């Protein structure tokens, strides 16, 4: 099994649609990455979950930072603000003021909330697959197609970013569907391409709103970038580990 590249970035997203948490190590289970997508942000008036890809009122949501404490409590911070425990009255008040309407952070499952949390739950929008993998080769291809754009991994919310040599004219992982790969002790099956939506064009910290990002993916890679993977053998993954196709 020839080495294709090595892990350059690892991410989890404690709260859906909010900014992710960059880590040195992640623990990948059969169903999900530990700490990934435990909470959602909703419009408190009707319980609608955040949809930055669909409605402009949610476009500032990816600017809200998230992290999990060592006790697995969620903390959030708006731009320029302090870290606040969430869910909670103060965090909801702060997020609501930032967005301009009443909003609330809620867990998807009771067991993921703090022991004293007695508030409402919310339903997950979707759960496609345990792992989303993206290569720097595909980012390089997108950059070649759209030189003025920021092909930043944060636009695409991967869990694992693999650094590998660019392949001219190709988004390489799109051609790996059905194959297995290893990253250290982790074994994955590449299940399907990751179809992109309007989230990819939204501004985040360090780059601007850019509709041409999605237009180029629609035109040159059938709407896709990166791949979803199922987990054959769970394991911890660290920065620098080697990825190999089986």
Secondary structure, 3 states (H helix, E strand, C coil): CCEEEEEEEEEECCECCCCCEEECEEEECCCCECCCCCEEEEECCCCCECCCCCCHHHCCHHHCEEEECCCCCEEEECCCCCCEEECCHHHHHHHHHHHCCCEEEEECCHHHCCCCCCCCCCCCCCCCCCEEEEEHHHHHHHHHHCCCCCCCHHHCCCCEEEECCCCCCCCHHHHHCCCEEEECCEEEEEEEEEECCHHHHCCECCECCCHHHHHHHHHHHCCEEEEEEEEEECEEEECCCEEEEC
